Every structure is written in structure tokens, then in C-alpha cells.
Amino acid sequence: MEFFQALIQKRRSIAWIWLLLLVFLLNGKPTISASNYLVGLGSYDITGPAADVNMMGYANSDQTASGIHFRLRARSFIVAEPQGNRVVFVNLDACMASQLVTIKVLERLKARYGDLYTEKNVAISGIHTHAGPGGYLQYVVYIVTSLGFVRQSFDVIVDGIEQSIIRAHENLHPGSVFVNKGDILDAGVNRSPSSYLNNPPSERAKYKYDVDKEMTLLKFVDDQWGPVGSFNWFATHGTSMSRTNELISGDNKGTAARLMEDWFNQKSVTQNPRRVSNIVQVSETNHHELLELASSFQSTSGQPVTKYLSISRRVRSSLRSAERPQFVSAFCQSNCGDVSPNTLGAFCTDTGMPCDFNHSTCGGKNELCYGRGPGYPDEFESTRIIGERQYKKAAELFNSATEKLTGKIDFRHSYLDFSQLEVKITGNQTVKTCPAAMGFAFAAGTTDGPGAFDFTQGDTTGNPFWKLVRNVLKTPSKEQKDCQQPKPILLDTGEMKVPYDWAPSILPVQILKIGQMVILSVPGGRGVRGAVFCGLESNRKPHRICEFTTMAGRRLRDAVSAVFKGKVHVVIAGLTNTYSQYITTIEEYNMQRYEGASTLFGPHTLSAYIQEFTKLATAIVSGTTVQAGPPPPDLLSKQISLLPPVVVDSTPLGVKFGDVSTDIPRNSTFKKGDTLTVVFWSACPRNDLMTEGTFALVELLQGKDTWVPVYDDDDICLRFKWSRPSKLNAQSHATVEWRVPQSTLPGVYRVSHFGASKNLFGSISHFRGSSTAFVVK
């Protein structure tokens, strides 16, 4: 008996030991078992050439980059199961994703990580800004106005995506993801309401608005560091900046991202100070003493510097960041096809009256019909306002997010030939998609950027003269005309192959699933305006993205939600992985406004997408695989570039690069809200993109002789502008404009410029110059 009692007591002791060990593990330091996933975020500069390169979006041949509003970035998140699947989502401050960019990024990831990151679990999406350098897509129709392929634009995007993913991978730690939703009522309006009204009344009755107002946000929380970022999806066009703007800009979504990241960093300043203006201590010195101190700092002559000084002096430089991961906030694009940020509506520039409702014309002409943003007539103010509205809602959702994502991570991906895809529609009827083609209304543009000549939206017949012009390039076959009906074909891009493919036919479809969050990666979101010959002659733009209109996006989301039994949050990530212009409902297609004319693959395009995304969703639910499909072509070796290189930079005799041309007057004082300007002798910004650096800097004097960076060319309040007397002139100027923010500390400041010059032998030399010091009170 004593033996059995001892045995029982021993087993009880062992049980208590295991119980105490379990309690210790559950209450100790955070471990992988304490978290749903591994989470990591990363960000990297993708600002392209700020000179000479045509902007991507409006296809305005006169709209070439001439400076920076604020910098562009690639922002990435990775969510992984500790011992299982993982997904990567990259958001680009670019017009759209590029098939060629995606191909080359995936090649680099394979070389670095093997099969960890592939086309199956990596999604690359664009915000659809129309203020970024073009020339990085591989199909002819998208690079006409950029004078062909621009290797510098392409390389900086590929490099930036790779680096942002590397940073996210290196930041992977145990953590959690939360989801939240909320409405923004004043950040988008329907720019094609007559098309929307052609959808069935019973369907429209299910929705309160004719555009989607909902923002869906993911909040990423690191077990050790706390919140490390957020990504959200909301539908509104990146067209707050107009077709005449020449400063590189992330438009309203890039603005929102900059505001959100700065908000978090300022909020967390005691833990991880990022903005120097929040930590620099300025003594309470009277104005006279500040002026006296400023007077001892005159403008400096241009000085040679190292390439890396610009990087180290950047306000948000990673060289000065704390050990904790960088906070990353991305504002992603969704089904924005018919959604404009110009919320005041469209008006005629000659009369001030509203444009024609059905055709968006003024006296029968589309050239005079423009949408107005909330800051009209100041496009920079409109950009700030729409960006701020998105940022404020995102911050609210970020602070109140409580629903935690749980469950498996999964994904499905397939390539499809959309030029001849069989689609089953009502009953047992089978139809086909068509080779890509653009309609006449494509050249009419939209109220965000109208076209030229006599093109109008809603054209279902075409014009005999322009048909003759079209036939010089390619006469569409009768089969193609019948397939695309009622679209009159202006450009038969899907069948144009000289000097190489004009438009894509092989497109990717992809679903990423993180617990109850489902991301539909669609190769489009909004289109480019103007036919090829219009892009050259009427300053319109030919480009593609798969841009779902509001109702088309709703139908796709509903179809996928039905497969998952409605227990998921479904978002559409537009302009992802490649670009293929618009997707409308068949009712909207029949109206042949801009969006319908830009739906490349014919009237059944949406049905094809719904069919194929339903297959992917069903495969995830059933745990089955899908066919990989035919891979898209890699056309890098066929690319043609006609953009002249930088030959040489020069300055007048006796002047150095970086010398001040127009200075701040001595003993100047500025108050908050004022704008000041400094002009420097400079060189072409294409010589060095200053990646992760800056061309322009505002510095605050700390103590008697230490200058601390407080604002740079990644701040919305500072604008870097570059100019030269003529295209063939080797001399140039850099103008730095600073609008003194209300949050600026009183003190002594100066403006500096970084640049790089090229000599006749092709050598690059970096330089810096600074203005006379001044006082802000």
C-alpha cells in the first residue's frame, strides 16, 4: 500500500511540475506560440528621375518631371505562419504595377530566398498616382509619351521593391494583425454617373452611394515593439494633381501615408523620435538676439561632398532611427475605376457651368470639362485635403481596431490568357473575351483629365476620319469588331505586335488570405487616357491598369464572399502585379464612356474575372490546387529607349555647383504660414536620384554652430523644383520653396541643396550649397 501511495504522490509531483512549466511559458516573454503570426514591414525610396522623364498617367507629352513635391516609396508587409505559409503585399507610390517589374522582382527574390517568395504569394500594387516618372512598363502603348523604356525609372522601382521586402523580412517577429472598417464620405465622387445609372435599379437600390465609401484597414502589432504599421484599402483616384503638374508626387494617397507615418512617429516621440523638430531644444531668446545670431551665417559657396551626405542628413534617415522597426503606413488602391477625388464636381472652364451629364462635354467639346478638387483652384491644396481625409479616418480605425485576424494563411495564383478566355454566363451559355482593344471614348479622357480633338465619352459609332488613322496602324478584323460590340475600336492593341506587343494578353489573378482577411489582387484599377496618336499630339495618355468600377468591384467582392460563406473581409487591391486598364459591368460597358471604352477584353471581361476569382476562392476553401497557366512574356531585351542621356552639366564662369543664385535677404524674418524661396546653381537630377536621401533641406541652428535637419524633400511643406533655360542648355537651377508650417519652432534656419554634376568625361561629382540664415518667429 505504501508503495502505491508513493507512486501516486510521485505522479502528482510530476503533474504539478508540468503545470507550473506551462504557466511559466504562458506568462513569460512573448514567444511565437503567444502570437497568431510573424509580422514584418519595410519601406524604401522609389523616387525616379526628377527631370526630363514624362509622367505616367495622363499621357501628356508636355508633362515631364521637373522636381519633387514629396518622395515616392515602396511599402511592404509580410505575414507568416511560424511554420507554414506566408504572404507579401507591396504598395507602390506609382501609377500602377508593371508586369516586367514584377517578373524582375520575383527573379531577385528567388535568387535571395529560394522558393520562399514567388508569384503565388507576392502581390505588388500601385496607388495610381499620375505624378510619377513613366517608362517602366514593357508594352508599347504605355511608354509612347515617355519616349520608350526608361531604365532609370525601372531600376529604382525594382530596387526599391526588393529592398522594402528585404526590410520586411528582416523585421519578421511574433505579432498580430487587426482589421477595422469605416466610411469616408467626402474623398470621392462618381465621375461617370450616367454609366452607373445604367446598372439595374434593383442592384443600385442595395447601396446608399454610387461609389464605395468604406475603408478597410489592417493594423500590425509586434509583440515586442507594439504597433509597427498599417495598410488600408480605399477607392479614389490618384488625380488630385492635374495633368499640368511637373513635380513628382504620391498624390492624395502618398500624402495620406506621409501624414500617417509622421503622426505615429510624433505620437511616439518619447520612445522613438523621428522628427527632429520635436526634440531639438530652442532656448527662449528674443528676436533681436536671433537676428544677430543669424547674421553670422552667410550663404556658403558650393562645396564638394560625398554621395552619402545627402542620405545622412535626411530627416527620416534610417541612420538616425532607433533600433525598433520603422513604422510603415500604406494607403492602397481599390476599385477606383469611376471614382474621382475632385469632389466639387466637373465644370466647364469657359462658362463655369456644370459639364454635360451624359458626355462630360462643354458645348460638345470634352477639352473644357474639368473636375474640381476641394482646394480648387489649388491642386496642391486639393491633394492635401483628400490625403488628410484618408489619413484621419485611417488613424481613427488604427486606434480603435480590436478584431484580430486568426486562422490559416493561404493563397492561390494563376496566369490566364484574357484574349480568348471562355466564360460561362447565364444558364449554359458560353461566351469569350476578346483580344485587347480601346474604344473611341478612351481618347476622350475623363473629367480628371480630358482628351482632345472631337472625341467624346459615350461614342458607340466612331468617326470616319479617325478610323482611317487607326487603319494605318492596324485594321481590326470583323471578328474583333463583333466581339467588342458595342465598342467602336480606335486602337486594336491586342493584335498589334510591331516592334513588340502593344498590350498584355496574359494576366495574373491572385488571392491572398490571412485568417478572415481576403485580398483580391487584380491587374487593374483605372486607365490611361488618350490614344497613342492622341498621346503624341493632344497630350493625352495611353496606359492600363485593371481598374474596376464601383459596381464591378461590388459584384466581384460579393461573388468571392459567397464562396467563403460571408465570414471574411474581402478587399480589392487594384493595379496589382501588372496593368490592363478598366473593368466595367456589362451595363456600363454598353454606355461606352471612358471606363467602358477602356475595358480592353470586351463586354464579358467582368464575368471572366468573377469566374476565375471564384475558382481561386473555391480552391482555397477546398484545399485544392489551380493550374499555373501560361507565363507572361519578358520583353526587357526588346525595349526601345529614345530619351537622350545627360551629356554634361555646367555653370557660368566663376560660379560653382551649389552656389546660391537667389538668396534670402540678410536679416530676414519669416512667420508661420509664409513662403520663402532660394535658388541654387545646380545640375540635372538624373545624375543621382538621391535614393533614400534628399535634394533639399531646411536646417535649424542648435546652439551656436550645429545645424540639425528638420524638413527635406519628403515633406509636403517643401518643394524642390529644377529648371534650365532650354533642353539643350547645360546650365540649370534648383529652386527650393518652403512653406513654413504652423508647427515650426522659433529659431534660426537655413536652406541647403544637394546635387550631382556630370562632366564631359562622364564622371559624377556631388555638391552642396546653403543659403543665408534667417529667423522664423
C-alpha positions in Angstrom: 0.0 0.0 0.0 2.8 2.4 0.9 4.4 1.6 -2.5 1.2 2.6 -4.4 0.8 5.8 -2.3 4.4 6.8 -3.1 3.8 6.1 -6.8 0.6 8.3 -6.8 2.5 11.1 -4.9 5.3 11.0 -7.4 2.9 11.2 -10.4 1.1 14.2 -8.7 4.5 15.9 -8.3 5.4 15.4 -12.0 1.9 16.7 -13.0 2.5 19.8 -10.9 5.9 20.4 -12.4 4.4 20.2 -15.9 1.6 22.5 -14.9 4.0 25.1 -13.4 6.2 24.9 -16.5 3.1 25.5 -18.7 2.1 28.6 -16.6 5.7 29.9 -16.8 5.7 29.6 -20.6 2.3 31.3 -21.0 3.3 34.2 -18.7 6.9 34.7 -19.7 8.3 36.8 -22.5 6.3 36.8 -25.7 7.0 33.8 -27.9 5.8 32.6 -31.2 3.2 30.5 -29.5 1.7 33.6 -27.9 1.0 35.2 -31.3 -1.0 34.5 -34.3 1.7 35.2 -36.8 5.1 36.6 -37.6 4.7 40.1 -39.0 7.3 42.3 -40.7 7.1 45.6 -42.5 9.5 47.5 -44.7 9.8 50.7 -46.7 12.2 52.0 -49.3 12.6 55.1 -51.6 11.5 54.6 -55.2 11.6 58.2 -56.3 12.5 58.2 -60.0 14.3 60.8 -62.2 13.1 64.3 -61.3 13.9 65.7 -64.7 13.1 65.1 -68.4 11.0 62.0 -67.9 7.4 62.0 -68.9 4.9 61.5 -66.0 2.9 58.2 -66.1 -0.9 58.6 -66.1 -2.2 61.4 -68.2 0.0 60.7 -71.3 0.6 64.4 -71.6 3.8 64.6 -73.6 4.4 68.1 -72.2 4.2 66.8 -68.6 7.8 66.0 -67.8 9.2 65.7 -64.3 10.8 68.9 -63.1 11.2 68.4 -59.4 9.7 66.8 -56.3 6.6 67.6 -54.3 7.5 64.7 -51.9 9.2 61.4 -52.4 7.7 58.1 -53.5 8.1 54.8 -51.6 7.6 51.1 -51.8 5.9 49.8 -48.6 5.7 46.1 -47.8 4.2 43.8 -45.3 4.9 40.1 -44.7 2.6 38.0 -42.6 3.7 34.4 -41.9 2.7 31.4 -40.0 5.6 30.4 -37.8 6.0 27.0 -39.5 3.8 27.5 -42.6 2.6 29.8 -45.3 3.4 33.4 -45.7 2.2 36.3 -48.0 3.8 39.5 -49.1 1.9 42.7 -50.1 3.8 45.6 -51.6 2.2 49.0 -52.1 3.9 51.4 -54.6 3.7 55.1 -54.8 3.5 54.6 -58.6 0.8 54.8 -61.2 0.4 51.0 -61.3 2.3 47.8 -61.0 4.3 46.6 -64.1 4.4 43.1 -65.4 8.1 43.5 -66.2 8.8 44.9 -62.8 7.0 42.0 -61.1 9.0 39.5 -63.2 12.4 41.0 -62.3 11.5 41.4 -58.6 10.5 37.8 -58.4 13.8 36.8 -60.0 15.7 38.7 -57.4 13.7 37.2 -54.6 14.3 33.7 -55.9 18.0 34.3 -56.0 18.0 35.6 -52.4 15.3 33.4 -50.7 14.8 30.4 -53.0 11.1 29.4 -53.2 10.1 31.4 -50.1 8.6 34.3 -52.1 7.1 33.6 -55.6 4.4 34.8 -57.9 2.0 32.8 -55.9 2.3 34.7 -52.6 3.8 38.1 -53.6 1.4 40.9 -54.6 2.7 44.2 -55.9 0.2 47.0 -56.2 0.2 50.7 -57.3 -1.7 53.7 -55.7 -2.3 55.2 -59.2 -0.6 58.5 -58.7 -0.4 60.3 -62.1 2.7 62.3 -60.8 5.4 59.7 -61.0 8.0 59.1 -63.8 6.9 56.7 -66.5 8.8 54.4 -68.8 8.9 51.3 -66.6 6.2 49.2 -68.2 7.0 46.8 -71.0 4.1 47.2 -73.5 4.3 49.8 -76.3 1.1 51.6 -75.6 2.2 52.6 -72.1 5.6 54.1 -72.9 4.9 56.1 -76.1 4.9 59.5 -74.3 7.9 58.6 -72.2 9.9 58.1 -75.5 10.1 54.4 -74.8 11.6 52.5 -71.9 13.3 54.5 -69.2 15.8 52.2 -67.5 16.4 54.6 -64.6 12.6 54.6 -63.8 12.5 50.9 -64.0 15.6 50.2 -61.9 14.7 52.4 -59.0 11.3 50.7 -58.7 12.7 47.2 -58.9 15.4 48.1 -56.4 13.0 49.8 -54.0 10.5 46.9 -54.0 13.3 44.4 -53.3 14.8 46.5 -50.5 11.4 47.0 -48.9 10.7 43.3 -48.9 14.2 42.6 -47.5 13.5 45.0 -44.7 10.1 43.5 -44.0 11.7 40.0 -44.0 14.4 41.1 -41.6 11.8 42.7 -39.3 9.7 39.5 -39.0 8.8 39.0 -35.3 5.9 37.4 -33.5 2.9 39.6 -33.7 -0.7 40.1 -34.5 -2.9 41.7 -37.2 -6.1 43.5 -36.5 -8.8 44.6 -39.0 -11.2 47.6 -38.9 -13.6 49.3 -41.2 -15.1 52.8 -41.5 -16.6 55.2 -44.0 -15.1 58.3 -45.6 -17.9 60.3 -47.1 -16.0 63.2 -48.7 -13.0 61.7 -50.5 -14.5 60.6 -53.8 -17.4 61.1 -56.2 -18.6 59.1 -59.3 -17.2 60.7 -62.4 -19.4 58.6 -64.7 -22.7 58.7 -63.0 -24.7 58.1 -66.2 -22.9 54.8 -66.7 -23.6 53.8 -63.1 -27.3 54.6 -63.5 -27.4 52.1 -66.4 -26.9 49.3 -63.8 -30.2 47.5 -62.8 -32.3 49.7 -60.4 -32.7 46.7 -58.1 -29.0 46.4 -57.8 -28.4 50.1 -57.2 -31.1 50.0 -54.5 -28.9 47.8 -52.3 -26.3 50.6 -51.9 -26.6 54.1 -50.4 -23.9 55.6 -52.6 -22.8 55.4 -56.2 -19.2 54.9 -55.0 -17.7 52.8 -52.2 -17.1 54.9 -49.1 -15.6 52.1 -46.9 -12.0 52.0 -45.9 -10.7 48.6 -44.7 -7.5 48.8 -42.5 -5.0 46.3 -41.2 -3.1 47.1 -38.1 0.2 45.3 -37.5 1.4 44.8 -33.9 4.8 43.5 -33.0 4.8 41.6 -29.7 8.0 43.4 -28.6 7.6 46.8 -30.1 3.9 47.3 -30.3 2.2 48.8 -33.4 4.6 48.8 -36.4 2.3 49.8 -39.2 -0.9 49.8 -41.1 -2.2 49.1 -44.6 -5.6 50.2 -45.8 -7.7 50.0 -49.0 -10.0 52.8 -50.1 -11.2 53.7 -53.6 -10.4 57.1 -55.0 -8.3 58.1 -58.0 -4.7 59.5 -57.7 -5.7 62.5 -59.8 -5.8 65.4 -57.3 -2.7 66.6 -59.0 -3.5 67.7 -62.5 -2.1 66.9 -66.0 0.0 70.1 -65.9 1.8 69.3 -62.7 5.5 68.6 -63.1 6.5 67.7 -59.6 6.9 64.1 -58.6 4.2 63.3 -56.0 2.4 60.4 -54.4 -0.8 62.5 -54.9 -3.5 62.1 -52.2 -2.6 58.5 -51.1 1.0 59.3 -50.9 0.1 62.4 -48.8 -2.0 60.3 -46.5 0.9 57.9 -46.0 3.3 60.7 -45.2 0.9 62.2 -42.7 0.1 58.9 -41.0 3.7 57.9 -40.6 4.6 61.3 -39.2 1.6 61.3 -36.9 2.6 58.0 -35.4 6.3 58.9 -35.0 5.4 62.2 -33.4 2.9 60.5 -31.1 5.6 58.0 -30.1 8.3 60.7 -29.9 9.3 59.7 -26.3 10.0 56.2 -27.4 11.4 56.7 -30.9 11.9 60.3 -32.0 11.8 60.7 -35.8 11.1 64.3 -36.4 14.0 66.4 -35.2 11.7 69.4 -34.7 10.1 67.6 -31.8 13.3 67.0 -29.9 15.6 70.0 -30.6 15.6 72.4 -27.7 15.5 76.0 -28.7 16.4 78.5 -26.0 13.9 81.3 -25.3 16.0 84.0 -27.0 14.5 87.3 -28.0 14.1 88.2 -31.7 17.0 90.6 -31.7 19.4 88.0 -30.5 18.1 85.5 -33.0 18.7 88.0 -35.8 22.2 88.7 -34.6 22.9 85.0 -34.5 21.6 84.5 -38.0 23.6 87.3 -39.4 26.8 85.4 -38.7 25.8 82.7 -41.2 26.0 83.9 -44.8 25.3 81.7 -47.8 28.1 79.2 -48.5 29.8 78.7 -51.8 29.1 75.3 -53.4 31.2 72.6 -51.8 32.2 69.1 -52.9 30.7 66.4 -50.7 30.3 62.6 -50.6 27.4 60.8 -52.1 26.2 59.7 -48.7 26.0 63.1 -47.0 22.5 63.6 -48.5 21.4 60.3 -47.0 22.8 61.0 -43.6 21.2 64.5 -43.5 17.8 63.3 -44.5 15.2 64.0 -41.7 13.8 60.5 -41.6 17.2 58.9 -42.3 17.4 55.3 -41.2 20.9 56.1 -40.0 19.4 58.0 -37.1 16.5 55.7 -36.4 16.1 53.8 -33.1 16.5 50.1 -33.1 12.8 49.4 -33.2 11.3 48.7 -36.7 10.3 51.7 -38.8 6.6 52.5 -38.7 5.1 51.9 -42.1 1.7 53.0 -43.3 0.4 52.4 -46.8 -2.8 53.7 -48.4 -3.6 51.2 -51.1 -5.9 51.5 -54.1 -9.1 49.6 -54.6 -11.9 49.6 -57.2 -11.4 53.3 -58.1 -12.3 53.0 -61.8 -15.1 55.6 -61.8 -14.2 57.4 -58.5 -12.7 60.9 -58.7 -11.1 62.8 -55.8 -12.3 66.0 -57.4 -15.3 66.2 -55.1 -16.7 69.5 -56.1 -17.8 68.1 -59.4 -17.0 68.8 -63.1 -17.3 72.2 -64.6 -16.7 74.0 -67.9 -13.6 76.2 -67.8 -15.1 78.7 -70.2 -18.5 79.2 -68.6 -18.1 77.9 -65.1 -21.3 75.8 -65.6 -21.5 72.1 -64.9 -20.5 69.8 -67.8 -23.0 67.8 -69.8 -24.2 64.9 -67.6 -24.1 62.1 -70.2 -20.9 63.0 -72.2 -18.9 65.3 -69.8 -18.6 67.9 -72.5 -18.9 71.7 -72.8 -20.6 72.9 -75.9 -19.9 69.4 -77.4 -16.2 69.5 -76.6 -14.6 67.5 -73.8 -11.4 69.6 -73.6 -13.1 72.2 -71.4 -14.6 69.9 -68.8 -12.5 69.5 -65.7 -13.2 68.2 -62.2 -12.6 70.4 -59.3 -11.0 69.3 -56.1 -11.9 70.6 -52.6 -9.0 73.0 -52.7 -9.8 74.4 -56.1 -8.1 76.2 -57.8 -5.0 75.0 -55.9 -4.3 71.4 -56.8 -1.7 71.0 -54.0 -4.3 72.0 -51.5 -6.8 69.6 -53.0 -4.2 66.9 -52.7 -3.5 67.7 -49.1 -7.2 67.8 -48.2 -8.1 64.4 -49.8 -5.0 62.9 -48.3 -5.8 64.3 -44.9 -9.3 62.9 -45.0 -8.0 59.4 -45.7 -5.3 59.8 -43.1 -7.7 60.9 -40.3 -10.0 58.0 -41.0 -7.1 55.6 -41.0 -5.8 57.0 -37.7 -9.2 56.6 -36.2 -9.5 53.0 -37.4 -6.0 52.3 -36.3 -6.7 53.5 -32.7 -10.0 51.6 -32.4 -9.1 48.3 -34.2 -10.0 45.3 -32.0 -10.9 42.5 -34.4 -7.9 40.1 -34.5 -7.1 38.1 -37.6 -7.0 34.4 -36.8 -6.7 31.3 -38.9 -4.6 30.0 -41.7 -2.7 31.9 -44.3 -3.3 30.7 -47.8 -3.0 31.9 -51.4 -3.8 31.0 -55.0 -2.4 32.4 -58.2 -2.9 31.7 -61.9 -2.0 33.2 -65.3 -4.8 33.5 -67.8 -5.0 34.4 -71.5 -7.6 37.1 -71.4 -7.6 37.4 -75.2 -9.6 34.2 -75.7 -11.0 33.1 -72.3 -14.2 31.1 -72.3 -16.7 32.4 -69.8 -19.9 30.7 -68.7 -22.7 33.2 -68.2 -26.5 32.8 -67.7 -27.6 29.3 -68.0 -25.3 27.1 -70.1 -24.3 29.9 -72.5 -20.6 30.2 -73.1 -19.0 33.4 -74.5 -15.4 34.5 -75.0 -13.3 37.5 -74.1 -11.6 39.4 -76.9 -8.1 40.5 -77.8 -7.4 43.9 -76.2 -8.8 47.0 -77.9 -9.6 50.6 -76.9 -12.7 52.4 -77.9 -13.1 55.9 -79.3 -14.3 57.2 -75.9 -10.9 56.2 -74.5 -9.4 59.1 -76.3 -12.0 61.5 -74.8 -10.4 61.1 -71.4 -12.3 61.8 -68.2 -13.2 64.9 -66.1 -9.9 64.2 -64.2 -8.0 64.7 -67.4 -10.0 65.3 -70.7 -8.7 64.4 -74.1 -8.6 66.4 -77.2 -9.9 66.8 -80.8 -13.5 65.7 -81.3 -13.6 62.6 -79.2 -16.4 62.3 -76.7 -17.5 59.9 -74.0 -20.5 57.7 -74.9 -19.4 57.3 -78.5 -20.7 54.0 -79.9 -20.2 54.6 -83.6 -16.7 56.2 -84.0 -15.5 58.8 -86.5 -14.7 58.0 -90.2 -11.5 60.2 -90.1 -10.1 58.6 -87.0 -10.9 55.2 -88.4 -8.7 55.9 -91.3 -5.9 57.0 -89.0 -6.5 53.8 -87.0 -6.2 51.6 -90.0 -2.8 52.9 -90.7 -1.7 51.2 -87.5 -3.9 48.2 -87.6 -7.4 47.5 -89.1 -9.4 45.4 -86.7 -10.9 42.2 -88.2 -14.7 41.7 -88.4 -14.4 39.1 -85.7 -12.7 41.5 -83.4 -15.3 44.2 -84.1 -18.2 41.8 -83.4 -16.5 40.6 -80.2 -16.0 44.1 -78.8 -19.5 45.4 -79.7 -20.9 48.0 -79.0 -17.4 49.4 -78.6 -16.1 51.1 -81.8 -12.4 50.2 -81.9 -9.9 53.0 -82.0 -6.8 51.0 -81.3 -6.7 47.3 -81.8 -3.8 47.0 -79.3 -4.2 43.3 -78.6 -3.3 42.4 -82.2 -0.5 45.0 -82.7 2.9 43.3 -82.4 5.4 45.8 -84.0 8.0 46.4 -82.8 6.7 44.2 -80.0 3.5 43.7 -78.1 1.4 46.8 -77.6 -0.8 45.4 -74.8 -0.8 42.4 -72.5 -2.9 39.3 -73.0 -1.5 37.0 -70.2 -2.8 38.4 -66.9 -2.4 37.2 -63.3 -5.2 36.6 -60.9 -4.4 36.1 -57.2 -6.0 35.8 -53.8 -4.1 36.3 -50.6 -5.9 35.1 -47.4 -4.8 36.0 -43.9 -7.3 34.5 -41.5 -10.6 36.2 -42.2 -9.0 38.8 -44.5 -9.1 38.1 -48.2 -7.2 40.3 -50.7 -8.1 40.1 -54.4 -5.1 41.1 -56.5 -6.5 42.4 -59.8 -4.3 43.6 -62.6 -6.0 46.9 -63.0 -7.9 49.7 -61.3 -8.1 52.7 -63.6 -6.9 53.5 -67.0 -4.8 55.9 -69.0 -6.3 58.4 -71.3 -5.9 59.1 -74.9 -5.0 57.0 -77.9 -1.4 56.6 -79.0 -1.6 59.3 -81.6 -3.6 61.5 -79.2 -0.8 61.0 -76.6 1.7 62.4 -79.0 -0.4 65.1 -80.5 -3.0 66.1 -78.0 -1.1 65.4 -74.8 -3.3 62.6 -73.6 -2.1 59.3 -72.1 -2.2 55.7 -73.1 -1.9 53.4 -70.2 -3.5 50.5 -68.5 -4.4 49.1 -65.2 -7.2 46.9 -64.4 -9.5 49.4 -62.8 -12.7 48.0 -61.5 -15.6 50.5 -61.4 -17.6 50.7 -58.2 -20.4 48.3 -59.3 -18.0 45.9 -61.0 -16.0 45.7 -57.8 -19.1 45.1 -55.7 -20.1 42.2 -57.9 -16.6 40.6 -57.7 -16.5 41.0 -53.9 -20.0 39.5 -53.5 -19.1 36.5 -55.6 -15.9 35.8 -53.6 -17.7 36.4 -50.3 -20.3 33.8 -51.2 -17.6 31.2 -51.7 -16.3 31.9 -48.2 -19.8 31.9 -46.8 -19.6 35.6 -45.9 -17.3 35.0 -43.0 -14.5 37.1 -44.4 -13.4 40.7 -45.1 -12.9 41.0 -48.9 -10.9 43.9 -50.4 -9.9 44.5 -54.0 -6.3 45.5 -54.5 -6.3 47.4 -57.8 -3.4 47.9 -60.2 -1.7 44.8 -58.9 1.1 42.7 -60.5 0.5 44.1 -64.0 -1.7 46.6 -65.8 -4.7 46.0 -68.1 -6.9 49.1 -67.8 -10.5 49.1 -66.8 -13.3 46.6 -65.9 -16.9 47.7 -66.0 -20.2 45.9 -65.7 -21.7 44.9 -69.0 -24.4 47.6 -68.5 -21.7 50.3 -68.0 -19.8 48.8 -71.0 -22.8 49.4 -73.2 -22.7 53.1 -72.3 -19.2 53.4 -73.7 -18.0 56.2 -71.5 -14.3 56.3 -70.8 -14.3 53.4 -68.5 -16.2 51.1 -70.8 -14.1 52.1 -73.8 -11.0 51.2 -71.7 -12.3 47.8 -70.8 -9.9 46.0 -73.0 -11.2 42.5 -73.4 -14.7 43.2 -74.3 -18.2 43.2 -72.7 -17.7 39.9 -70.8 -14.4 41.0 -69.0 -16.1 41.3 -65.6 -17.8 37.9 -65.9 -14.4 36.4 -66.7 -12.8 37.9 -63.6 -15.7 36.8 -61.4 -15.5 33.2 -62.9 -11.7 33.0 -62.3 -11.6 34.6 -58.9 -14.4 32.3 -57.8 -12.3 29.3 -58.9 -9.4 30.6 -56.8 -11.6 31.1 -53.8 -13.1 27.6 -54.2 -9.7 26.1 -54.4 -8.7 27.8 -51.1 -11.9 26.6 -49.3 -11.5 23.0 -50.7 -7.7 22.9 -50.2 -7.1 22.1 -53.9 -4.6 23.5 -56.3 -5.1 25.5 -59.5 -3.4 25.4 -62.8 -0.4 27.8 -63.1 -1.3 28.9 -66.6 0.9 30.3 -69.4 3.6 32.7 -68.0 3.7 36.3 -69.4 6.5 37.3 -71.7 9.6 39.0 -70.6 10.2 41.8 -73.1 13.1 43.6 -71.4 15.5 42.7 -74.2 13.2 44.2 -76.8 12.7 47.6 -75.1 13.5 50.7 -77.1 14.6 54.0 -75.4 14.7 57.3 -77.2 15.2 59.5 -74.1 18.5 61.4 -74.6 21.0 60.9 -71.8 22.5 63.7 -69.7 25.6 64.8 -71.7 27.2 67.4 -69.4 26.4 70.0 -66.7 27.9 73.4 -66.5 27.8 76.8 -64.6 28.8 80.3 -65.7 32.4 81.2 -65.4 33.4 81.8 -61.8 30.3 80.0 -60.4 30.4 76.7 -58.6 27.7 74.0 -58.5 25.7 74.7 -55.3 26.3 78.4 -55.3 23.3 80.5 -54.4 21.8 82.3 -57.3 18.9 84.0 -55.5 19.4 84.2 -51.7 17.3 85.1 -48.7 17.9 88.8 -47.9 20.1 89.3 -44.8 18.3 89.9 -41.5 15.1 88.3 -42.8 12.4 87.2 -40.5 9.5 84.9 -41.5 6.4 83.9 -39.7 4.4 80.7 -39.8 2.5 80.4 -43.0 5.0 82.4 -45.0 6.7 81.0 -48.2 10.3 81.6 -48.8 12.4 80.7 -51.9 16.1 80.1 -52.5 17.6 79.4 -56.0 20.9 77.5 -56.5 23.1 76.8 -59.5 22.5 73.1 -60.0 22.9 70.1 -62.3 20.5 67.6 -63.7 18.8 65.4 -61.0 19.1 62.4 -63.3 22.8 62.2 -62.4 21.9 60.8 -59.0 18.3 60.2 -57.8 19.4 60.7 -54.2 17.7 57.5 -53.3 17.0 57.5 -49.5 18.5 61.0 -49.5 17.3 64.5 -50.4 17.9 67.2 -52.9 16.7 69.9 -50.5 16.9 70.5 -46.8 15.8 73.0 -44.2 18.1 73.1 -41.1 17.6 74.6 -37.7 20.5 76.0 -35.7 21.1 74.3 -32.4 23.4 76.1 -30.0 25.9 78.3 -31.8 27.2 76.2 -34.6 25.2 72.9 -35.0 22.7 72.6 -37.9 20.0 70.0 -37.4 17.8 68.8 -40.3 14.1 69.5 -39.8 12.5 69.4 -43.3 13.5 67.9 -46.6 12.1 67.0 -50.0 10.0 64.2 -48.4 7.9 66.9 -46.6 4.8 68.3 -48.1 5.7 71.8 -47.0 8.9 71.8 -49.1 9.1 71.8 -52.9 12.2 71.1 -54.9 12.0 72.5 -58.5 14.5 72.0 -61.2 14.7 74.1 -64.4 17.0 75.1 -67.3 16.7 77.7 -70.0 16.3 75.2 -72.8 16.6 71.4 -73.3 20.0 71.8 -74.9 21.4 74.1 -72.2 23.8 72.5 -69.8 23.2 75.1 -67.1 20.3 74.7 -64.7 18.8 75.9 -61.4 17.3 74.2 -58.4 14.6 76.2 -56.6 13.7 75.3 -53.0 10.3 76.6 -51.8 9.5 76.3 -48.1 6.0 77.0 -46.8 6.7 77.5 -43.1 4.4 75.1 -41.2 2.4 76.2 -38.2 4.3 73.7 -36.1 7.7 75.2 -36.8 9.7 76.1 -33.8 11.1 79.7 -33.5 14.8 79.9 -34.3 17.5 80.4 -36.8 17.2 78.4 -40.1 18.9 78.0 -43.4 18.1 76.2 -46.7 20.5 73.7 -48.3 20.6 71.9 -51.6 22.4 68.7 -52.6 23.1 67.7 -56.2 25.4 65.8 -58.5 27.0 67.2 -61.7 28.3 65.4 -64.7 31.5 66.4 -66.6 32.4 65.8 -70.2 34.2 62.6 -69.3 31.0 61.2 -67.7 32.3 61.5 -64.1 29.7 62.4 -61.4 30.6 64.8 -58.6 28.4 65.6 -55.6 28.0 69.1 -54.2 26.1 71.1 -51.6 25.2 74.7 -51.1 23.4 76.6 -48.3 21.5 79.9 -48.1 22.0 82.8 -45.8 20.5 82.1 -42.4 17.2 83.7 -41.4 14.8 83.8 -38.4 11.4 82.2 -38.0 9.4 83.6 -35.2 
